[in-house]
Amino acid sequence: MAYVGAIDQGTTSTRFAIVDHAGTFVGMAQKEHAQYMPQPGWVEHDAVEIWANTEAVITAALADAGLDRTDLAAVGLTNQRETTMVWDAATGEPLAPAIVWQDTRTDALCRELGGDHGLDRFRAKTGLPLATYFAGPKLRWLLDNVDGLRARAEAGEVRFGTMDSWVMWNLTGEHITDVTNASRTLLMDLATLAWDDEILEIMGIPKSVLPRIVPSVGLIGRGRGVLDGIPIAGILGDQQAAMFGQACFDPGDAKNTYGTGCFLLLNTGTQAVQSTKGLLTTVAYQVATGKPRYALEGSVAIAGSGVQWLRDQMRMISDAPEIEPLAKSVEDNGDVYFVPAFSGLFAPYWRSDARGVIAGLTRFSEAGHLARAVLESVAYQSRDVLEAMEADAGVDMVELKVDGGMVVNELLMQFQADILDVDVVRPTIIETTVLGAAYAAGLATGFWSNADELRKHWAEDRRFESSMDEGQREALYASWQKSVAKSLNWIE
């Protein structure tokens, strides 16, 4: 069998890719799913739609490549992390809409759980602050607010999971999650890689609803239905999968993924570095029978979804790629700054009271200035994260590997290099998230022999070097910081 498959269950779409031994894509299919926003700050998905789309893209990608499922040596999975759902243990029927990672309905609950201890109450064990981002508070909210759910959960009739668990339940019949996704729940101890009984008691979560935690790279089960009999051999949260796809296997390796959100991860090896600068400590991956590898992460809520906002709500563009020529229609940002705090601000601020701001508007301002400000906001937020990361890890980065859909935007990539004063390196394959899931499955089953073989697949496409003088760089960044300050304390 000459191919490996990978499911990428993302925030806005699901896709299936087929990869050959050289790490080249030979087939792919993708399908979007609906975003539901029933109240301000709420974001939901229909899990039934997502599973139907998963089956559809697997079938379509195999047809696209002219292959049968039996041509696949193994299949891996990567997924949007933190998105939380519950389903009936007997029927598999969802018991509520999935609460998406961007959703902020648990803000008051997080403050309540923190109590006198504050939002870092569980950070020493979990590496995470109490924030609306994570799955544990979302699960508690569901138990408290869906009629009859808590009683059913305590009776053992309910299953909880992030989207990897939901896909795996339908694909293999197993109720599992991997260490990377479990590390994003606020419920797992980073040292033991097990659910923490003390935190579960404080949060009021019955242990019976939780999935079994497994390594990221290893044989998990065998597929049913469209992947009947095929080994399922890897699970990685989307950002950890991108790290795997970028071959960031060594301590000090870093990557930034520009997708719906923006996520910068630094490999810290077998050491779980605790952040003092507002970053997250997370599991990077674990190979079966091996020690876990950890990472520092800076998470930005709004990156590509800011472009979607310009397209869908503001109707300034009709297709996402149109933002680059619109932004190039002006020489600079015209002193316009966009702080996309639609769901508060994530790292390094962790301010759920923030809301979106457009600052610096004058009658001179035009559509091109706002388009440019939307793109530049992604680069500024990445600098916020990178500076915190350098301080926490005691490193000075000289280059940053980048991936994700937005890296085809060369205006953004050049501005990113300018505002960081660091080389930004784009690989030949930018779809590293789904590639990382394929690598995990292939590594687990011997399709690839070791990490060195995967490193050889990585190749540089283009390197963006800073061409901005320091005075201009710091003046722009100071105005960004002033704009961020204006976004705070909006929600009392």
Residue pairs with C-beta under 8 A, 6 or more apart in sequence:
1 70
1 71
1 72
1 73
2 20
2 21
2 71
2 73
3 18
3 19
3 20
3 26
3 65
3 67
3 71
3 72
3 73
4 18
4 19
4 72
4 73
4 74
4 75
4 76
4 438
4 441
4 442
4 447
5 16
5 17
5 18
5 19
5 58
5 61
5 72
5 74
5 75
5 76
5 227
5 230
5 438
5 441
6 16
6 17
6 19
6 75
6 76
6 77
6 78
6 434
6 435
6 437
6 438
6 441
7 14
7 15
7 16
7 54
7 57
7 58
7 75
7 76
7 77
7 78
7 79
7 167
7 434
7 437
8 14
8 15
8 16
8 17
8 78
8 79
8 238
8 241
8 433
8 434
8 437
9 50
9 54
9 77
9 78
9 79
9 80
9 163
9 164
9 167
10 79
10 80
10 238
10 259
10 260
10 433
11 80
11 83
11 100
11 101
11 102
11 259
11 260
11 261
11 305
12 32
12 33
12 35
12 260
12 308
13 30
13 31
13 32
13 33
13 53
14 30
14 31
14 33
14 50
14 53
14 54
14 57
15 28
15 29
15 30
15 31
15 57
15 61
15 434
16 28
16 29
16 54
16 57
16 58
16 60
16 61
16 62
17 25
17 27
17 28
17 61
17 431
17 434
17 435
17 438
18 25
18 26
18 27
18 28
18 61
18 62
18 65
18 67
18 72
19 25
19 26
19 435
19 438
19 442
20 26
21 447
21 448
22 457
23 429
23 435
23 438
23 439
23 454
23 457
25 429
25 431
25 435
26 65
26 67
27 61
27 62
27 64
27 65
27 66
27 67
28 61
28 64
28 434
29 56
29 57
29 58
29 59
29 60
29 61
29 64
30 57
31 53
31 56
31 57
31 60
33 45
33 46
33 49
33 50
33 53
34 45
34 46
34 49
35 43
35 44
35 45
35 100
36 43
36 44
36 45
36 46
36 97
37 43
37 44
38 44
39 105
41 103
41 104
41 105
41 107
41 343
42 99
42 103
42 104
42 105
43 99
43 100
43 102
43 103
43 343
44 97
44 98
44 99
44 100
44 103
45 83
45 97
45 98
45 100
46 94
46 97
46 98
47 85
47 87
47 94
47 97
47 98
47 163
47 166
48 94
50 98
50 163
50 166
50 167
51 166
51 167
51 170
54 167
54 170
54 171
55 225
55 226
58 69
58 226
58 227
59 226
62 68
62 69
62 71
69 223
69 226
69 227
69 228
69 229
69 230
70 229
70 230
72 227
72 230
73 231
73 441
73 442
73 445
73 447
74 230
74 231
74 232
74 233
74 234
74 441
74 442
74 444
74 445
74 447
75 223
75 227
75 230
75 231
75 232
75 233
75 441
76 232
76 233
76 234
76 235
76 236
76 437
76 438
76 439
76 440
76 441
76 442
77 164
77 167
77 168
77 171
77 232
77 234
77 235
77 236
77 437
78 235
78 236
78 237
78 238
78 241
78 433
78 434
78 436
78 437
79 162
79 163
79 164
79 167
79 181
79 235
79 237
79 238
80 100
80 101
80 163
80 238
81 101
81 162
81 163
81 180
81 181
81 184
81 237
81 238
81 239
82 101
82 133
82 134
82 135
82 138
82 162
82 184
82 185
83 98
83 99
83 100
83 101
83 135
83 162
83 163
84 98
84 99
84 135
84 138
84 139
84 142
84 160
84 161
84 162
85 94
85 96
85 97
85 98
85 99
85 160
85 161
85 162
85 163
85 166
86 94
86 95
86 96
86 139
86 142
86 146
86 149
86 153
86 158
86 159
86 160
86 209
87 93
87 94
87 95
87 158
87 159
87 161
87 166
87 169
88 94
88 95
88 157
88 158
88 159
89 156
89 157
89 158
89 159
90 157
92 169
92 170
95 142
95 146
95 149
95 152
95 158
96 142
96 146
96 149
98 163
98 166
99 105
99 138
99 141
99 142
101 133
102 261
102 301
102 305
102 342
102 343
103 132
103 138
103 343
104 132
104 343
104 344
104 352
105 132
105 141
106 132
106 137
106 138
106 140
106 141
107 132
107 344
107 352
107 491
109 137
109 140
109 141
110 119
110 130
110 131
110 132
110 137
110 352
111 119
111 130
113 121
113 130
113 137
113 140
113 202
113 203
114 120
114 121
114 130
115 121
119 129
119 130
119 131
119 350
120 129
120 130
121 130
122 128
122 130
122 186
122 199
123 129
123 274
123 281
124 274
125 189
125 190
125 191
125 196
125 199
126 183
126 186
126 187
126 188
126 189
126 190
126 196
126 199
127 183
127 190
127 272
127 274
127 275
127 280
127 281
127 282
128 134
128 184
128 186
128 280
128 281
128 282
129 278
129 280
129 350
130 137
130 186
131 137
131 346
131 350
131 352
132 343
132 344
132 352
133 299
133 301
133 346
134 184
134 185
134 186
135 162
135 184
135 185
135 186
135 187
136 185
136 186
136 187
136 199
136 203
136 205
137 186
137 203
139 160
139 185
139 203
139 205
139 209
140 203
140 204
140 205
142 149
143 149
143 150
143 153
143 204
143 205
144 150
144 204
149 158
152 158
153 160
153 206
153 208
153 209
154 206
154 208
156 208
158 209
159 165
159 169
159 175
159 209
159 211
160 209
160 210
160 211
161 168
161 169
161 175
161 177
161 211
162 177
162 181
162 184
162 185
164 177
164 178
164 181
164 235
164 237
165 175
165 176
165 177
165 181
165 211
168 174
168 175
168 176
168 177
168 220
168 221
168 232
168 235
169 175
171 221
171 223
171 224
171 225
171 227
171 232
172 220
172 221
172 222
172 223
172 224
172 232
173 221
173 224
174 212
174 220
174 221
175 211
175 212
176 211
176 212
176 213
176 214
176 220
176 221
176 235
177 211
177 212
177 213
177 214
177 235
178 213
178 214
178 215
178 216
178 235
178 236
178 237
178 286
179 188
179 193
179 213
179 214
179 215
179 216
179 283
179 285
179 286
179 292
180 216
180 235
180 236
180 237
180 240
180 282
180 283
180 284
180 285
180 286
181 235
181 237
182 188
182 193
182 195
182 211
182 213
182 283
183 190
183 282
183 283
184 237
184 282
186 199
186 203
187 195
187 196
187 199
187 200
187 203
187 205
187 210
188 194
188 195
188 196
188 213
189 195
189 196
190 272
190 281
190 283
190 294
191 272
193 213
193 283
193 286
193 292
194 213
195 207
195 210
195 213
197 207
200 206
200 207
214 220
214 235
215 286
215 287
215 288
215 289
215 290
216 234
216 235
216 236
216 240
216 283
216 285
216 286
216 287
216 440
217 233
217 234
217 285
217 286
217 287
217 288
217 440
217 443
217 444
218 233
218 234
218 287
218 288
218 289
218 444
219 231
219 232
219 233
219 288
219 444
219 445
220 232
220 233
220 234
220 235
221 232
222 228
222 229
222 230
222 231
222 232
223 229
223 230
223 231
223 232
231 441
231 445
232 441
233 440
233 441
233 442
233 444
233 445
234 437
234 439
234 440
234 441
234 443
234 444
235 437
235 440
236 244
236 285
236 436
236 437
236 440
238 257
238 259
238 433
239 257
239 263
239 265
239 297
239 433
240 265
240 282
240 283
240 284
240 285
240 295
240 436
241 432
241 433
241 434
241 435
241 436
241 437
241 440
242 255
242 257
242 263
242 265
242 403
242 404
242 432
242 433
242 436
243 253
243 255
243 265
243 267
243 284
243 285
243 295
243 436
244 285
244 432
244 436
244 437
244 439
244 440
245 403
245 429
245 431
245 432
245 433
245 434
245 435
245 436
245 437
245 439
246 253
246 255
246 401
246 403
246 427
246 432
246 436
246 458
247 253
247 451
247 454
247 455
247 457
247 458
248 254
248 255
248 265
248 267
248 284
248 401
249 267
249 293
249 451
249 454
249 455
250 267
250 269
251 267
251 268
251 269
251 271
252 266
252 267
252 395
253 266
253 267
253 401
254 264
254 265
254 266
254 267
254 389
254 397
254 400
254 401
255 264
255 265
255 400
255 401
255 402
255 403
255 432
256 262
256 263
256 264
256 265
256 382
256 400
256 401
256 402
256 403
257 263
257 264
257 402
257 403
257 404
257 432
257 433
258 303
258 304
258 378
258 402
258 403
258 404
258 405
258 406
258 407
258 412
259 303
259 304
259 404
259 405
259 406
259 433
260 303
260 304
260 305
261 299
261 300
261 301
261 302
261 303
261 304
261 305
261 346
262 299
262 300
262 303
262 378
262 381
262 382
262 385
263 297
263 298
263 299
263 300
264 297
264 298
264 382
264 385
264 386
264 389
264 400
265 282
265 284
265 295
265 296
265 297
265 298
266 295
266 296
266 297
266 389
266 393
266 395
267 284
267 293
267 294
267 295
268 284
268 294
268 295
268 296
268 393
269 293
269 294
270 291
270 292
270 293
270 294
271 294
272 281
272 294
273 281
273 294
273 296
273 392
273 393
274 281
275 281
275 296
275 388
275 392
276 391
276 392
277 348
277 388
277 389
277 391
277 392
278 298
278 347
278 348
278 349
278 350
278 388
279 296
279 297
279 298
279 347
279 348
279 385
279 388
279 389
279 392
280 296
280 297
280 298
280 299
280 347
281 294
281 295
281 296
281 297
282 294
282 295
282 296
282 297
283 292
283 293
283 294
283 295
284 292
284 293
284 294
284 295
285 292
285 293
285 440
286 292
286 293
287 443
287 444
288 444
296 389
296 392
296 393
297 347
298 346
298 347
298 348
298 382
298 384
298 385
298 386
298 388
298 389
299 346
299 347
299 385
300 346
300 347
300 378
300 381
300 382
300 385
301 340
301 341
301 342
301 343
301 344
301 345
301 346
302 309
302 340
302 341
302 342
302 343
302 377
303 378
303 381
303 406
304 320
304 404
304 405
304 406
305 340
305 342
306 338
306 340
306 374
306 377
306 378
307 317
307 320
307 323
307 374
307 375
307 406
308 320
309 340
309 342
309 374
310 316
310 317
310 323
310 370
310 371
310 374
311 317
311 318
311 319
311 320
316 326
316 367
316 370
316 371
317 323
317 326
317 371
321 408
321 409
323 371
323 374
323 375
323 409
324 375
324 409
324 410
324 411
324 412
326 367
326 368
326 371
327 368
327 371
327 372
327 374
327 375
327 411
328 368
328 411
329 367
329 368
330 366
330 368
330 369
330 372
332 372
333 369
333 372
333 373
333 376
334 360
334 362
334 364
334 365
334 366
334 369
334 372
335 360
335 362
335 479
336 358
336 359
336 360
336 361
336 365
336 369
336 370
336 372
336 373
337 357
337 358
337 359
337 360
337 373
337 376
337 377
337 479
337 480
337 482
337 483
338 356
338 357
338 358
338 359
338 370
338 373
338 374
338 376
338 377
338 483
339 345
339 354
339 356
339 357
339 358
339 359
339 377
339 483
339 484
339 486
339 487
340 356
340 374
340 377
341 351
341 354
341 355
341 356
341 357
341 487
341 490
342 355
342 356
343 352
344 350
344 351
344 352
344 353
344 354
344 355
345 351
345 354
345 484
345 487
345 488
347 384
347 385
347 388
348 384
348 385
348 388
349 384
349 484
351 488
352 491
353 488
353 489
353 490
353 491
353 492
354 484
354 487
354 488
354 489
354 490
354 491
355 487
355 490
355 491
356 487
357 483
357 486
357 487
358 370
358 373
359 482
359 483
359 486
360 479
360 483
372 411
375 409
375 411
375 412
375 415
376 412
376 415
376 419
376 480
377 480
378 406
378 412
378 416
379 412
379 415
379 416
379 419
379 420
380 419
380 477
380 480
382 416
382 420
383 419
383 420
383 477
386 397
386 400
386 420
386 422
389 395
389 397
390 396
390 397
397 422
398 422
398 423
399 422
399 423
399 424
399 425
399 463
400 416
400 420
400 422
400 423
400 424
400 425
401 425
401 427
402 413
402 416
402 424
402 425
402 426
403 426
403 427
403 430
403 431
403 432
403 433
404 430
404 432
404 433
405 430
406 412
407 413
407 426
407 430
408 430
410 464
413 424
413 426
413 462
413 464
414 464
414 467
416 424
416 464
417 423
417 424
417 464
417 465
417 466
417 467
418 466
418 467
418 468
418 473
419 468
419 473
419 476
419 477
420 466
421 466
421 468
421 470
421 473
422 466
423 463
423 464
423 465
423 466
424 463
424 464
425 460
425 462
425 463
425 464
426 460
426 461
426 462
426 463
426 464
427 458
427 459
427 460
427 461
428 459
428 460
428 461
429 435
429 457
429 459
430 461
439 448
439 454
441 447
442 448
443 450
443 451
443 454
448 454
466 473
